[in-house]
């Protein structure tokens, strides 16, 4: 696996885990906002028990991406995509954008009761 796909996959898995962590609150609010209702929407709260697992997965994968982008020295040969400064810069920008989205998703359960 090349380094670029390793960064991308760790960020993607981190975002998916963040979606899982906020599914209990964000999913039900989204469905109510779209006009869906009924008793079955309350069953989405069943995912709340798995929230700590998803939070730990998210922190782990985002931490892995941070480690690969900033801590671990790059092992690229000249001419590889990972050796180009523009690509490294773009990967870091994408990382920080994803981190802001993940942080907003983590904070959402704190503010969700204000929106109901």
Backbone bond lengths (Angstrom), bond angles and torsions (degrees), N, CA, C in turn:
res aa  C-N    CA-C-N  psi(-1)  N-CA   C-N-CA  omega(-1)  CA-C   N-CA-C  phi
1 X - - - 1.446 - - 1.522 107.93 -
2 X 1.327 116.28 129.51 1.455 118.52 179.77 1.526 110.76 -79.00
3 X 1.342 117.31 159.69 1.471 120.30 -174.95 1.524 113.62 -60.85
4 X 1.340 117.37 -35.54 1.455 119.59 -177.06 1.529 110.79 -65.35
5 X 1.313 118.15 -41.95 1.464 119.34 179.09 1.521 110.93 -71.17
6 X 1.338 117.81 -27.30 1.459 121.16 176.53 1.524 110.71 -65.65
7 X 1.335 117.47 -43.07 1.471 120.65 177.68 1.519 109.85 -63.99
8 X 1.317 115.66 -47.07 1.455 120.93 -176.63 1.533 110.11 -62.21
9 X 1.315 117.44 -45.72 1.455 119.24 -177.03 1.526 111.99 -67.30
10 X 1.329 117.99 -36.85 1.463 119.06 178.64 1.524 111.25 -68.17
11 X 1.329 118.13 -35.43 1.460 120.28 176.78 1.529 111.05 -69.61
12 X 1.316 116.86 -41.22 1.460 120.30 -179.77 1.529 110.41 -63.91
13 X 1.318 117.15 -45.58 1.462 120.47 179.67 1.525 110.28 -65.46
14 X 1.330 117.97 -36.90 1.458 120.92 176.88 1.514 112.42 -62.79
15 X 1.330 117.17 -42.09 1.466 120.63 178.47 1.526 110.59 -67.66
16 X 1.328 117.43 -40.63 1.465 119.86 177.91 1.527 111.36 -63.20
17 X 1.320 116.57 -38.63 1.462 119.62 177.23 1.530 110.60 -67.21
18 X 1.329 117.18 -35.33 1.469 119.95 176.69 1.531 110.55 -65.94
19 X 1.330 117.01 -38.44 1.465 119.08 174.65 1.520 110.48 -60.72
20 X 1.313 116.97 -40.99 1.455 120.24 177.73 1.509 111.91 -64.20
21 X 1.335 117.03 -37.05 1.463 120.96 -179.16 1.520 112.31 -67.61
22 X 1.323 117.55 -28.76 1.461 120.04 -177.83 1.520 112.78 -107.94
23 X 1.327 117.38 8.76 1.468 120.23 -176.99 1.523 112.48 -62.37
24 X 1.330 117.45 -33.82 1.468 119.42 -176.74 1.524 111.19 -65.17
25 X 1.306 117.52 -36.42 1.470 120.28 -176.52 1.525 112.14 -96.98
26 X 1.315 116.23 -48.30 1.456 120.48 -175.11 1.524 111.51 -69.73
27 X 1.325 116.93 -39.16 1.461 120.15 -179.00 1.511 112.80 -62.48
28 X 1.320 116.57 -46.31 1.463 119.06 -179.40 1.522 111.51 -68.07
29 X 1.328 118.05 -38.28 1.467 120.10 177.63 1.522 110.86 -65.12
30 X 1.317 117.23 -40.36 1.458 120.95 178.69 1.524 110.96 -63.29
31 X 1.314 117.16 -43.84 1.466 120.03 179.73 1.523 111.76 -65.53
32 X 1.329 117.81 -40.75 1.462 120.68 177.88 1.525 110.41 -66.23
33 X 1.317 117.51 -38.84 1.464 121.40 178.39 1.526 111.12 -64.24
34 X 1.320 116.89 -36.34 1.465 120.95 179.74 1.530 112.57 -78.51
35 X 1.322 117.79 -4.58 1.451 121.13 176.58 1.516 114.78 99.06
36 X 1.315 116.64 2.01 1.461 119.26 176.61 1.520 108.16 -82.11
37 X 1.268 116.52 144.04 1.453 119.82 179.54 1.507 110.40 -151.79
38 X 1.282 114.47 -172.86 1.448 119.62 178.46 1.509 110.94 116.71
39 X 1.304 114.01 172.46 1.461 120.03 -177.09 1.515 112.19 -67.73
40 X 1.324 117.79 -25.73 1.465 119.78 -176.98 1.525 112.16 -68.43
41 X 1.330 118.30 -22.33 1.460 120.19 177.91 1.520 110.24 -65.14
42 X 1.316 116.78 -32.75 1.465 119.36 179.69 1.524 112.01 -68.95
43 X 1.320 117.56 -19.42 1.464 119.64 178.46 1.524 111.91 -71.41
44 X 1.302 117.73 -13.38 1.465 119.90 176.25 1.524 111.48 -66.58
45 X 1.308 117.24 -18.18 1.465 121.03 177.43 1.529 111.32 -67.19
46 X 1.313 117.04 -12.85 1.465 120.26 178.91 1.525 111.05 -64.54
47 X 1.321 117.59 -24.05 1.468 121.34 178.52 1.521 112.43 -74.69
48 X 1.312 116.94 -13.14 1.459 121.14 -177.04 1.529 112.19 -61.29
49 X 1.305 117.55 -29.18 1.466 120.90 179.80 1.533 111.64 -66.77
50 X 1.316 116.47 -25.62 1.468 120.59 -178.53 1.529 112.95 -92.70
51 X 1.312 117.93 1.04 1.463 121.29 -176.59 1.526 112.98 -57.60
52 X 1.332 121.18 -45.43 1.472 119.30 179.75 1.533 113.17 -61.27
53 X 1.319 116.76 -34.29 1.464 119.58 178.19 1.524 110.28 -65.57
54 X 1.333 116.69 -44.93 1.459 120.48 179.31 1.523 111.60 -65.98
55 X 1.314 116.53 -36.76 1.472 119.88 178.05 1.524 110.33 -63.34
56 X 1.326 116.83 -45.05 1.465 120.08 178.58 1.527 111.84 -64.15
57 X 1.331 117.02 -40.61 1.461 119.89 176.50 1.524 111.48 -61.71
58 X 1.322 116.24 -43.48 1.461 120.38 179.81 1.519 110.94 -61.95
59 X 1.317 116.74 -48.53 1.468 120.28 -179.97 1.523 110.34 -61.39
60 X 1.316 116.78 -39.89 1.460 120.30 179.53 1.515 112.80 -63.96
61 X 1.329 118.14 -47.66 1.451 120.60 -178.11 1.525 112.55 -71.18
62 X 1.318 117.52 -37.72 1.466 119.64 176.90 1.532 109.69 -68.59
63 X 1.322 116.84 -37.98 1.465 119.89 175.08 1.514 112.14 -63.57
64 X 1.334 117.08 -38.80 1.461 120.85 176.36 1.523 110.90 -62.68
65 X 1.335 116.81 -42.98 1.467 120.29 178.35 1.528 110.46 -63.76
66 X 1.346 117.48 -40.77 1.460 120.46 177.38 1.528 110.49 -61.82
67 X 1.319 115.50 -44.65 1.466 120.12 179.41 1.522 111.10 -59.50
68 X 1.331 116.92 -43.33 1.466 120.35 -178.93 1.525 112.27 -70.12
69 X 1.330 117.28 -30.25 1.460 119.97 -178.09 1.525 113.25 -84.49
70 X 1.320 118.08 -34.65 1.457 120.25 -170.69 1.528 114.76 -118.16
71 X 1.313 119.80 -33.22 1.459 121.44 -171.38 1.528 111.68 -94.58
72 X 1.307 116.51 -52.77 1.464 120.27 -175.82 1.528 109.97 -73.48
73 X 1.313 116.93 129.02 1.473 118.27 178.61 1.526 110.49 -66.25
74 X 1.312 115.18 142.12 1.458 120.74 -179.39 1.519 110.46 -72.16
75 X 1.312 115.53 139.23 1.454 121.59 177.14 1.522 107.77 -117.69
76 X 1.317 115.36 78.75 1.456 121.53 -177.66 1.515 109.87 -119.36
77 X 1.289 114.49 147.60 1.452 119.38 172.49 1.516 107.75 -89.33
78 X 1.334 117.14 150.72 1.465 119.26 177.88 1.530 110.84 -57.05
79 X 1.305 114.77 134.49 1.446 120.72 -178.64 1.513 113.68 98.41
80 X 1.328 118.14 -16.56 1.461 120.96 175.94 1.526 110.04 -71.22
81 X 1.313 115.76 158.19 1.466 120.15 -179.30 1.517 111.79 -63.87
82 X 1.322 117.15 -34.73 1.460 119.29 -177.09 1.525 112.34 -74.48
83 X 1.322 117.87 -10.21 1.460 120.93 178.70 1.528 111.89 -87.88
84 X 1.312 117.67 -11.63 1.465 121.04 -178.59 1.528 110.34 -82.52
85 X 1.326 117.64 126.61 1.473 120.35 -178.80 1.526 113.85 -60.94
86 X 1.322 117.78 -32.23 1.465 120.29 -179.45 1.527 110.83 -66.13
87 X 1.306 117.26 -37.68 1.458 120.49 179.97 1.526 110.58 -71.64
88 X 1.319 115.96 -40.79 1.465 119.78 177.82 1.532 109.73 -62.04
89 X 1.311 116.78 -42.78 1.472 121.62 179.25 1.529 110.21 -62.40
90 X 1.348 117.14 -43.73 1.462 120.95 179.57 1.525 110.75 -64.15
91 X 1.319 117.91 -39.86 1.464 120.88 177.86 1.519 111.07 -63.04
92 X 1.310 116.99 -39.89 1.465 120.14 179.53 1.522 111.57 -69.34
93 X 1.317 117.52 -37.53 1.471 120.42 177.24 1.525 109.82 -64.56
94 X 1.328 116.64 -44.97 1.463 120.25 178.20 1.522 110.44 -61.50
95 X 1.328 117.15 -40.13 1.459 120.69 178.22 1.519 110.75 -58.06
96 X 1.333 118.38 -47.47 1.457 120.71 -177.25 1.522 112.21 -69.52
97 X 1.331 117.84 -33.62 1.466 120.61 175.88 1.528 109.59 -64.81
98 X 1.329 116.48 -45.21 1.466 120.93 178.12 1.524 110.36 -63.12
99 X 1.330 117.73 -39.16 1.457 120.89 179.61 1.527 111.50 -63.41
100 X 1.318 117.52 -38.79 1.468 121.00 177.27 1.530 109.98 -65.09
101 X 1.331 117.10 -41.65 1.467 120.79 178.46 1.527 110.61 -63.49
102 X 1.322 116.55 -44.02 1.460 120.89 179.44 1.528 110.56 -63.89
103 X 1.320 117.59 -41.45 1.469 120.55 178.33 1.528 110.91 -63.18
104 X 1.327 116.92 -39.31 1.467 120.27 177.53 1.523 110.44 -64.99
105 X 1.316 116.56 -38.20 1.464 119.57 178.60 1.525 111.26 -68.63
106 X 1.327 117.45 -36.66 1.461 120.19 176.54 1.525 111.26 -65.99
107 X 1.319 117.41 -35.41 1.461 121.22 -178.43 1.529 112.06 -79.31
108 X 1.321 117.48 -16.76 1.460 120.61 -175.05 1.525 113.45 -58.80
109 X 1.336 120.55 -44.25 1.476 118.23 179.37 1.528 113.56 -60.23
110 X 1.303 117.89 -23.83 1.461 120.50 177.87 1.522 111.61 -71.82
111 X 1.338 116.27 -33.74 1.462 121.09 -176.67 1.520 113.60 -101.61
112 X 1.332 118.29 -8.25 1.463 121.34 -177.80 1.519 113.24 -59.41
113 X 1.328 120.34 -40.61 1.480 118.49 179.86 1.527 113.22 -61.12
114 X 1.303 118.35 -24.65 1.459 120.46 177.62 1.517 112.76 -72.49
115 X 1.338 116.20 -21.25 1.463 120.69 -176.96 1.523 113.30 -93.40
116 X 1.337 118.10 -13.20 1.462 120.23 -179.26 1.496 111.45 -81.07
